[in-house]
Amino acid sequence: MPIFLEKDGKTLHLQNKQISYVLSIEKDKYVCHRYWGRRLESFNGSTQLQMIDRGFATNPFPEERVFSLNALPLETSTQQSGDHRIANYTIRSHTNQTRTDFIFKKFDILSGKQPLKGLPTLEGEDTTVTTLIITLYDDIQQLEMKLYYHLYEQLPVITRHVAFLNHGQQDVFLDNAGSLQVDIAAATFDLLTLYGSHTNEANISRRKLQNGIQKIESTRGVSSPQHQPFLALLNPNTDEFSGEVRAFHLIYSGNFQAQVEVEQYGSARVQLGINTEGFSWKLSPGGSFDTPEAVMVYSNHGLNEMSHTFHTLYQQYLCPKSFRNQERPIVLNTWEANYFDISEEKSEKLAEAAAQIGIEMFVLDDGWFGKRNDDTSSLGDWMENKDKLPNGIAGLAETVKNKGMKFGLWFEPEMISPNSELFKAHPDWVIHTHGYKPIEGRRQLVLDLSNPEVQEFLINVLSKYLITGKIDYIKWDMNRHLTDIGSTAFPKDQQGEISHRYILGLYRILDTLVKQFPNVLFENCSSGGGRFDPGMMHYMAQTWTSDNTDALCRTKIQYGYSLLFPPIMMGAHVSSVPNHQVGRITSLETRGRVAMSGNLGYELDLTEAAEEELREIENQISFYKQQRKLFQFGKFYRLKAPGEYFESAWMFKNEKEAIIVYFNGIARPAVPVNYLSVYYLEDLAIYKDLATGRLYSGSELNYAGVTIPRVKEDYKTLIYHFEKVELQTNKT
């Protein structure tokens, strides 16, 4: 059994081939963290808890002045009981007081794991996951707290969440409902996070932990491009290839907070969960509340190993089953080709050009419905514009399919234009605060997805199109953040629930559609990477990574997101130059190779392209199809991080071959001789360079490396393609 009780009868040990996670029950009451890291064969208390009479400490046992909750390494905080560090839960009683006293009652060990009701969760069969449930109870208010730990037996992964249950006779309010807390004795770490903005997502921040609270969060109603719901603690010497990493990621798409407190005695408290700002949940007698699932990953071989764990976990246990092992199609999206200027004639010509060069999916973007000639109207009026499309969506889809391609369609279901028929009919369906005119963003408002009526409306709208069987792909967009948080669907004492209920409503809609139409490929989009999180990946197998398609910017964006998500989950398109977002000119070769490093697609007007460009695109597509399994399902390794001049490199590898993509960034003078070490090939294997025919041992490529030639050109990419040809025999 991978979870067991040590000989002392109070220490719980979660153990697989790679990691150990150790808890102890102190004073038969408090759950304490003792260890998390490389596998231990056993734990006999070598790291004893230090008991010291500290100044300003309070003592739950008056006769023991050395015992204080403010210094214990706790797995859940206490409330108004002497632990003055940041709390991972807050319960407000019917008397508006916040004292609780949760006491350890029991633990249970189960095979497998159960899904969370209404929330996305990782799967786990009886043979792959073992679950520990620790139950604590507050006898005064008759409240129960369950701490869930799910150990993945073949991966260095533990996932956690918390359940709160009210067995009492009075309403209580959750004002803070964190998914995990870990108290780590030392705080000598670097803190790694991902930050950004629209068109500038997934920048890597690494800084030394400081005294006090370091916090990232979103209060925008969604996970946001500003901060990924992720943080990692790294040993100072950790890099891509070696060193320890302890990483945390929240499977949630709404307001979150992730924080580390370095407290007065040098320990680090890590917490992850729903953001407390504006959050409150009424927990009535008999009611329960589950927090989102949080993922904990350990690596002692650097950031690449951490990433491989996340990639495997999310591809095998999170994304929709229909697409876990299915190759993704090469798409042509109409947005940058036509913007809102859509017509049946233009679309058919564009589709014909796409089919001739090997495109596999034609995606009709914004502008096909209502009176949608710009972004000022018609969101919510999801009826084909017959002036633009006389034969409707079904007719255009049939034309596209007759050319040998699949058909996809853009929606922005969560939004509504004040200038729309839907708003005239249902002005109460928007999120708004009583007495105030709602604030517009992009000339649109947000539908109240906490309202079950709105959920049903959207399910019916999407189902009407999908049930025809003519639509193979939906690009689901979301282009503004939430303001005026309020709903007419709930009473005043539940208005603090609306942000979370919005996300629960979104998940219900997506869950219903994905189950009803399992073969439709949904692409997650929020002005690009505005909601690129594992909660959305549970329903949508890929995400439009960024509205910024500039090749230089994309190397950095895709590099950052690859810390957590495999390339197959990242939509990456070749668009025209000068680039529409930054005005930069890069070669078609470079744009293609950077896009191949994600989920390849195109977003330009092929009917205006020169014949030479079309032939080059056709060759790109042909090469990508030949290597698609390697690009989409091979292991991805980061070899060189973007630096001052944006030079970077990465590799795709499977059992038989490897492709290295090198990007030189900005050309510069007096460049030193540059050797790129590969690191991850098999030392004893022989690899053939398919461009030159030369043979090299894996160890030579790994440690001596390959020479990067002098490049007198900005934004140039190089590809090295190696094929394993034989095993090298050991020399005597």
Buried (B, 14 or more C-beta within 10 A) or exposed (E): EBBBBBEEEBBBBBBBEBBBBBBBBBBEBBBBBBBBBEEBEEBEBEEEBEEEEBEEBBBBEEEEBEBBBBBBBBBBBBBEBBBBBBBBBBBBBEEEEBBBBBEBBEBEBBEBBEEBEEBBBBBBEEEBBBBBBBBBBBEEBBBBBBBBBBBBBEBBBBBBBBBBBBBBEEBBBBBBBBBBBBBBBEBEBBBBBBBBEBBBBBBBBEEEBEEEBBBBBBBBBBBBBBBBBBBBBBBEEBEBBBBBBBBBBBBBBBBBBBBBBBBBEEBBBBBBBBBBEBBBBBBEEEBBBBBBBBBBBBBBBBBBBBBBBBBBBBBBBBBBEBBBEBBBBBBBBBBBBBBBEBBBEBBBBBBBBBBEBBBBBBBBBBBBBBBBBEBBBBBBBBBBBEEBBEEBBBBBBBBBBEBEBBBBBBBBBBBBBBBBBBBEEBEEBBBBBEEEEBEBBBBBBBBBBBBEEBBEBBBEBBBEBBEEEBBBBBBBBBBBBBBBBBBBBBEEEBBBBBBBBBBBBBBBBBBBBBEEBEEBBBBBBBBBBBBBBBBBBBBBBBBBBBBBBBBBBBBBBBBBBBBBBBBBBBBBBBBBBEBBBEEBEBBBBBBBBBBBBBBBBBBBBBEEBEEEBBEBBBBBBEBBBEBBEBBBBBBBBBBBBBEEEBBBBBBBBEEEBBBBBBBBBEBEEEBEEBEBBBBBBBEEBBBBBBEEEEBBBBBBBBEEBBEBEEBEEBBBBBBBBBEBEEEBEEEE
